[in-house]
Amino acid sequence: MFKRVILFALTNLAVLLVLSVAWFVLRTSGVLDGVIDNVDWTYLPLAIFSTLFGFGGAIISLLISKWMAKRSTGAHVITQPRNEMERWLVTTVQKQAHQAGIKMPEVAIYDAPEPNAFATGPTRNSSLVAVSTGLLHTMQRPHVEAVLAHEVSHAANGDMVTLTLIQGVLNTFVIFFSRIIGNLIDSALSRGERRSSGIGYYAAVFVSEIVLGILATLIVMAFSRWREYRADAGAAKLSGPHNMIGALQTLARGTPDESLPASMAAFGIKGGKSGFMNLFRTHPPIEQRIARLQTAMQRR
């Protein structure tokens, strides 16, 4: 589980690394000579640079999210229902989307033995809701309906966009402060005698990005867990709290989920156990999610 969460966190940073390497190559090769030589590379330009690169990776990941999800899971989008189950899935999602006030998402099925589902997409009105074959074979239909409502709630809440904005802001801070730290360390090592960046700068930036990136990941994971609670509450409204609790109880009895690729781990419905490692998980423990739904029912 820990390995998968780390891989998920690195997925978004991969685009940033590509952009950073491209920037480094362009600067060192002299392609940008005359373009940035006269720029006073102080905090404002650095902030602009950090913002462009910080949001660049997150926005690119968001824009290609549906394509990546289909490709990585092999999901089959239901364009023309082939059987009664597919017709029921499309009809159910259509009804829930109408209740939630969003446009009809694409509905897909992907082949995996573990019961799971996910929602993704660049906007709340351009989303994808997918369920595994294992979920369809394992759960009763009222529970499947609750899982679909959970994913539709993710789309209606705009969780994909919000997560992208949070990731973009954190990426910006990581890039900005890692370079500030790099400059300070490099200046201290050279005692101000060197005007260009030395090896100390690049080493400090590299280490700082790792350390700050881990701290940023904790924040992203905390938001991800909070949005799961909110999607559970949305599912309870759309399909009934008992159905959602029943769906979670079925998931709790299942095997640990390994069907989704690392990059899609945050968008599945399953979670892990409680403990210190919960800080690095995208989902709260299922027993905590059930307890919160039960508490909400008692308050009514």
Residue pairs with C-beta under 8 A, 6 or more apart in sequence:
1 256
1 272
1 277
1 281
2 277
2 280
4 258
4 262
4 265
5 221
5 265
5 280
5 281
5 282
6 280
7 262
7 263
7 265
8 262
8 263
8 265
8 266
8 282
9 213
9 217
9 220
11 61
11 262
11 263
12 57
12 58
12 61
12 167
12 171
13 57
13 171
13 213
14 57
15 56
15 57
15 60
15 61
16 53
16 54
16 56
16 57
16 171
16 175
19 53
19 56
19 57
20 53
20 175
23 53
26 32
27 36
39 45
46 176
46 179
46 180
47 172
47 176
49 175
50 172
50 173
50 175
50 176
50 179
51 172
53 171
53 172
53 175
54 168
54 169
54 170
54 171
54 172
54 173
54 174
54 175
54 176
55 168
55 171
55 172
57 168
57 171
58 164
58 165
58 167
58 168
58 171
59 164
59 168
61 68
61 164
62 122
62 160
62 161
62 164
63 122
65 120
65 121
65 122
65 160
66 106
66 120
66 121
66 122
66 126
66 127
66 128
68 263
69 75
69 118
69 120
69 128
69 130
69 264
69 267
70 77
70 108
70 128
72 261
72 263
72 264
73 110
73 112
73 130
73 259
73 260
73 261
73 264
74 110
74 111
75 108
75 109
75 110
75 128
75 130
76 108
76 109
76 110
77 106
77 107
77 108
77 128
78 86
78 89
78 90
78 107
78 108
78 109
81 87
81 89
81 90
85 136
86 109
88 141
89 107
89 109
89 131
89 148
90 107
92 145
92 148
93 104
93 105
93 107
93 129
93 148
93 152
94 104
96 148
96 149
96 152
96 238
96 239
97 103
97 104
97 105
97 152
97 155
97 156
99 238
100 152
100 153
100 155
100 156
100 234
100 238
101 156
102 124
102 125
102 127
102 152
102 155
102 156
103 125
103 126
105 119
105 121
105 127
105 128
105 129
105 152
105 155
106 121
106 127
106 128
106 129
107 128
107 129
107 130
108 128
108 129
108 130
108 131
109 130
109 131
109 132
109 133
109 136
110 130
110 131
110 132
110 133
110 259
111 132
111 133
112 132
112 133
112 134
112 259
112 260
113 132
113 133
113 134
113 259
114 132
114 134
114 254
114 255
114 256
114 257
114 258
114 259
114 270
115 132
115 134
115 135
115 138
115 139
115 250
115 251
115 254
115 270
116 131
116 132
116 134
116 135
116 257
116 259
116 260
116 268
116 269
116 270
117 129
117 130
117 131
117 132
117 135
117 147
117 148
117 150
117 151
117 268
117 269
118 129
118 130
118 151
118 260
118 264
118 267
118 268
118 269
119 127
119 128
119 129
119 130
119 151
119 152
119 154
119 155
119 159
119 160
119 267
120 127
120 128
120 160
120 264
120 267
121 127
121 128
121 155
121 160
122 160
122 161
123 158
123 160
123 161
124 155
124 156
124 157
124 158
124 160
124 161
127 155
127 160
129 148
129 151
129 152
129 155
131 144
131 147
131 148
132 259
134 259
135 144
135 147
136 144
138 250
138 254
139 147
139 247
139 250
140 246
142 239
142 240
142 243
142 246
143 243
143 246
143 247
143 250
144 247
145 239
145 243
146 235
146 236
146 239
146 240
146 243
146 244
146 246
146 247
147 235
147 247
147 269
148 239
149 234
149 235
149 237
149 238
149 239
149 244
150 231
150 232
150 234
150 235
150 244
150 247
150 269
151 231
151 269
152 234
152 235
152 238
153 230
153 231
153 233
153 234
153 235
153 238
154 160
154 227
154 231
154 267
156 234
157 227
157 230
157 231
157 234
159 227
159 230
159 231
160 267
162 223
162 227
163 220
163 223
163 224
163 227
163 266
166 219
166 220
166 223
167 220
170 216
170 219
170 220
171 216
173 212
173 216
174 209
174 212
174 213
174 216
175 209
177 208
177 212
178 204
178 205
178 208
178 209
178 212
179 205
181 204
181 205
181 208
182 197
182 200
182 201
182 202
182 204
182 205
182 208
183 197
183 201
184 204
185 200
185 201
185 204
186 194
186 197
186 198
186 200
186 201
186 204
189 198
189 200
190 198
190 200
217 280
218 279
218 280
221 279
221 280
221 281
221 282
222 279
224 266
224 282
224 283
225 278
225 281
225 282
225 283
225 284
228 271
228 282
228 283
228 284
228 289
229 284
229 289
229 292
232 244
232 248
232 289
232 292
232 293
233 293
233 296
235 243
235 244
235 247
236 244
236 293
236 296
241 293
241 296
241 297
244 293
245 290
245 293
245 294
248 286
248 289
248 290
248 293
249 286
249 290
251 269
251 270
251 286
252 286
252 287
252 290
254 270
256 272
257 268
257 270
260 267
260 268
265 282
266 282
266 283
268 283
269 283
270 283
270 286
271 281
271 282
271 283
271 284
271 285
271 286
271 289
272 278
272 281
272 283
272 285
273 285
274 285
274 287
274 288
278 284
278 285
